[in-house]
């Protein structure tokens, strides 16, 4: 039997913490995903305009097996400096790769573009992302808020306000419970909703009314599959981290990342475009052994993709309007309440 985790967040995976920091005036922020202990990690990058740091170290043929945190940041290339703040915090705590007494935290990072969202980006000589990274690392907890927080604060999504979303699933693997969760900073150039409809592309994967009870009947066939949105190249990106308590090798973690990318395709259209830097990280805390290295791994990857689709949809659903970016619930809230029977004229 498959069920959501206790809080339906990536932090349902034992040993995973999330920290956020944001600047309301800047309309940007940083999200840190930190395992309690160093964890196996991999990444799959498919967007045509990525901005990353330390992702090459996650290749299976590279020396370092374990990482100490993953950072998702706003700020475009300036946001890559957030990793320096996270490294500073971890180094103070003596967390890192010990190389002859030198402590080097391994902190893979990816960024999204939120520089044109109306926030005050006149930060002077140095961008604030190093400090935001340090603050986010200091804020890590075994829970997280969603919506306008961390890397999701200034995000947009296909004409709606984007945000930070998360979801989890627990499944039985031959008597052992395996947990998988995802967190997504949704700043997509594509749309999370079906054209001409409030229904999200991810509606078949909704659990426990987490998207307000998606009104399937409102999909009008045939769907107008055209998509037109005036965007500048490289001004978007959806960033995802998947975590699991399964024991994985780096190549297995890479396979999960590849499969989890399907969750982006289920939740956003278009996706993996030249306009985006879509990236999926995977963390494996190594608590539970899979019963079958092939079949169980395939099931884990399938459910990871489901979690990604739901996390993306929740990122849009939980977001609040900001400036001229209208939120999903602001635009469609009355309709959803009507469908659920909670709205009375």
C-alpha positions in Angstrom: 0.0 0.0 0.0 1.2 3.5 -0.9 0.4 6.5 1.4 1.6 10.0 1.9 4.1 10.6 4.7 2.9 12.1 8.0 3.4 15.7 6.9 3.4 15.2 3.2 6.8 16.9 3.0 10.3 15.9 2.0 11.2 16.1 5.7 9.1 12.9 6.2 12.3 11.2 4.9 14.1 10.4 8.2 17.3 12.5 8.5 16.3 15.2 6.0 16.0 18.9 7.1 15.1 22.0 5.1 16.0 25.6 5.8 14.8 28.8 4.1 15.8 32.4 4.1 14.4 35.2 2.0 14.4 39.0 1.6 10.9 40.4 1.0 12.3 43.6 -0.5 14.6 41.7 -2.8 11.8 39.2 -3.7 14.2 36.4 -3.7 15.5 33.7 -1.3 17.4 30.5 -0.7 16.4 26.9 0.2 18.8 24.4 1.8 18.2 20.7 1.9 20.5 19.1 4.5 20.9 15.5 5.5 21.6 14.9 9.2 24.6 12.7 8.0 26.5 12.9 4.7 24.4 11.4 1.9 24.9 9.8 -1.5 23.7 12.2 -4.2 23.3 12.5 -7.9 21.7 15.0 -10.3 20.1 15.1 -13.7 20.0 18.5 -15.6 17.7 18.8 -18.6 16.9 22.5 -19.0 18.6 24.4 -21.8 19.8 27.3 -19.6 21.1 25.8 -16.3 23.1 27.5 -13.6 24.9 25.1 -11.3 27.8 24.6 -8.9 29.5 21.3 -7.9 27.2 19.2 -10.1 30.2 17.6 -11.8 31.3 16.1 -8.5 28.1 14.1 -8.5 29.1 12.0 -11.5 29.6 8.4 -10.7 33.2 8.5 -11.8 34.2 11.3 -9.4 35.9 10.9 -6.1 33.4 12.3 -3.6 30.6 9.9 -2.8 28.8 12.0 -0.1 27.5 15.5 0.0 26.6 17.7 3.0 23.8 19.9 1.6 22.0 20.9 -1.6 21.1 24.5 -2.3 18.3 25.9 -4.4 18.6 29.6 -4.9 17.0 32.6 -6.6 19.2 35.3 -8.1 20.3 33.7 -11.3 24.2 33.4 -11.4 24.4 35.7 -8.4 22.6 33.1 -6.4 25.4 30.6 -6.8 27.2 32.5 -4.1 24.6 31.2 -1.7 26.6 28.0 -1.5 29.5 29.9 0.0 27.3 30.9 2.9 26.1 27.4 3.4 29.7 26.1 3.3 30.7 28.7 5.9 27.9 27.6 8.2 28.7 23.9 7.8 32.5 24.5 8.2 31.8 26.3 11.5 30.0 23.1 12.6 32.9 21.0 11.4 30.7 19.3 8.8 32.4 18.5 5.5 34.9 16.3 3.6 38.0 15.9 5.8 41.0 16.2 3.6 44.1 16.0 5.7 42.5 18.1 8.4 40.9 20.6 6.0 37.1 20.5 6.3 35.5 21.1 2.9 31.7 20.9 2.8 30.4 19.6 -0.5 27.3 21.7 -1.4 25.9 21.2 -5.0 23.8 24.2 -6.0 21.4 25.3 -8.7 19.8 28.6 -9.4 16.6 30.1 -10.9 16.0 33.5 -12.5 14.0 35.9 -10.5 15.8 39.2 -11.2 12.9 40.9 -13.1 10.1 40.2 -10.6 9.9 43.8 -9.3 12.1 43.3 -6.2 14.9 45.7 -5.2 18.0 44.2 -6.9 20.2 47.3 -6.3 22.3 45.5 -3.7 25.5 47.4 -4.4 28.9 45.8 -4.7 28.0 42.4 -3.3 24.8 40.4 -3.8 23.1 39.2 -0.6 23.0 35.5 -1.5 26.0 34.4 0.5 24.3 35.8 3.7 21.0 34.3 2.7 22.7 30.9 2.2 24.2 31.1 5.7 20.9 32.1 7.2 19.0 29.3 5.4 21.6 26.7 6.6 21.2 28.0 10.2 17.4 27.7 9.8 17.3 24.0 8.9 14.4 22.0 10.5 12.7 18.7 10.1 9.8 20.5 8.5 9.2 23.4 6.1 6.6 25.9 5.0 5.5 26.1 1.4 4.6 28.8 -1.1 6.3 32.2 -0.9 9.4 31.2 1.1 13.0 30.5 0.4 13.9 30.0 -3.3 10.1 30.1 -4.1 9.6 33.7 -2.8 10.0 35.5 -6.1 9.2 32.6 -8.4 6.6 32.6 -11.2 5.0 29.8 -13.2 3.5 30.2 -16.7 1.7 33.5 -15.9 0.9 32.6 -12.2 2.8 33.0 -9.0 5.2 30.1 -8.4 6.6 28.9 -5.1 8.1 26.2 -3.0 6.2 22.9 -2.9 6.8 19.5 -1.4 5.2 16.1 -1.2 6.1 12.6 0.1 5.1 8.9 -0.3 5.7 5.8 1.8 5.6 2.3 0.3 6.1 -1.2 1.5 9.1 -3.0 0.0 8.8 -6.6 1.1 8.1 -5.7 4.7 10.3 -2.6 4.8 8.8 0.9 4.6 10.6 3.1 2.1 10.0 6.8 2.2 10.5 9.2 -0.7 9.9 12.9 -0.8 10.5 15.9 -3.1 10.8 19.6 -2.8 10.5 22.0 -5.8 11.2 25.6 -6.3 8.8 26.3 -9.2 9.8 29.1 -11.5 8.7 27.5 -14.8 8.4 29.2 -18.1 5.7 26.5 -18.9 2.3 26.3 -17.3 1.1 24.2 -14.4 -2.5 24.4 -15.6 -4.3 23.0 -18.7 -5.0 25.7 -21.3 -8.4 27.4 -20.7 -8.9 25.6 -17.4 -8.1 25.9 -13.7 -7.2 22.2 -13.7 -3.5 21.4 -13.1 -1.7 19.0 -15.4 -0.7 17.1 -12.2 -4.4 16.5 -11.2 -4.3 12.7 -11.5 -1.6 12.5 -8.8 -3.3 14.6 -6.2 -3.6 13.1 -2.7 -5.6 14.1 0.4 -7.0 17.2 -1.3 -3.6 18.8 -1.3 -4.5 20.8 -4.5 -7.9 21.9 -3.3 -9.7 18.9 -5.0 -8.9 19.2 -8.6 -12.1 19.5 -10.7 -11.5 16.9 -13.4 -14.9 17.4 -15.0 -14.0 21.0 -16.0 -11.5 19.8 -18.6 -13.0 20.7 -22.0 -12.1 18.4 -24.9 -10.4 18.7 -27.2 -7.8 20.8 -25.3 -6.3 23.7 -27.2 -2.7 22.5 -26.9 -1.1 25.8 -28.2 1.1 27.6 -25.8 2.1 31.2 -26.1 3.9 33.2 -23.5 6.3 36.1 -24.0 9.5 35.2 -22.2 13.1 36.2 -22.2 15.7 33.4 -22.8 17.0 32.0 -19.5 14.6 33.7 -17.2 13.0 30.8 -15.5 13.7 27.2 -14.2 12.2 24.6 -11.8 14.6 23.2 -9.3 13.9 19.9 -7.5 15.5 17.8 -4.8 14.3 14.2 -4.2 15.2 12.4 -1.0 14.8 8.8 0.1 15.9 6.7 3.1 16.8 3.8 0.7 20.3 2.6 0.4 21.5 3.7 -3.1 24.8 3.8 -5.0 25.6 6.9 -7.0 24.6 5.3 -10.3 21.3 4.2 -8.7 20.7 7.7 -7.4 21.4 9.0 -10.9 18.7 6.6 -12.3 16.2 7.9 -9.7 17.0 11.5 -10.8 16.4 10.5 -14.5 13.1 8.9 -13.7 12.1 11.7 -11.4 12.4 14.2 -14.3 9.2 12.6 -15.6 7.5 14.4 -12.7 8.3 17.7 -14.3 6.8 16.6 -17.6 3.6 15.5 -15.8 3.2 18.8 -14.0 4.4 21.5 -16.4 4.0 22.2 -20.1 6.3 23.1 -21.7 9.3 21.8 -19.8 13.1 21.2 -20.3 13.0 24.1 -22.8 15.8 26.5 -23.9 14.3 29.0 -21.4 14.7 26.8 -18.3 17.5 25.3 -16.3 15.4 22.4 -14.9 17.5 20.2 -12.6 16.7 17.3 -10.3 19.0 16.3 -7.4 18.6 13.1 -5.5 19.7 12.4 -1.9 19.9 8.9 -0.4 20.3 8.7 3.4 21.0 5.0 3.3 18.7 3.7 6.1 16.8 0.9 4.4 18.0 -1.7 1.9 15.8 -2.3 -1.2 14.6 -5.9 -1.5 15.4 -6.0 -5.3 18.0 -3.8 -6.9 16.1 -3.6 -10.1 12.4 -3.9 -9.5 12.3 -2.0 -6.2 14.5 0.7 -7.7 12.1 1.1 -10.6 9.2 1.4 -8.2 11.1 4.0 -6.2 11.9 6.0 -9.3 8.2 5.9 -10.4 7.0 7.2 -7.0 9.8 9.8 -7.0 8.4 11.1 -10.2 4.9 11.2 -8.7 6.2 13.1 -5.7 7.9 15.6 -8.0 4.7 16.2 -10.0 2.8 16.8 -6.7 5.5 19.0 -5.2 5.5 21.2 -8.3 1.7 21.5 -8.3 1.7 22.3 -4.5 4.4 25.0 -5.1 1.9 26.8 -7.4 -1.1 26.0 -5.3 0.4 27.2 -2.0 1.9 30.4 -3.5 0.4 33.8 -2.6 0.0 36.7 -5.0 3.1 39.0 -5.0 3.2 42.3 -6.8 1.8 41.8 -10.3 2.1 38.0 -10.0 -1.3 36.6 -9.3 -1.6 33.4 -7.3 -3.4 30.2 -8.4 -5.9 30.4 -5.6 -6.5 34.1 -6.1 -7.4 33.4 -9.8 -9.3 30.1 -9.3 -10.2 29.9 -5.6 -13.9 30.5 -6.0 -14.1 27.9 -8.6 -12.3 25.3 -6.5 -14.6 26.0 -3.5 -17.6 25.7 -5.7 -16.4 22.3 -7.0 -15.8 21.0 -3.5 -19.2 22.1 -2.3 -17.9 24.6 0.2 -19.0 27.7 -1.7 -22.6 28.9 -1.5 -24.0 31.6 -3.7 
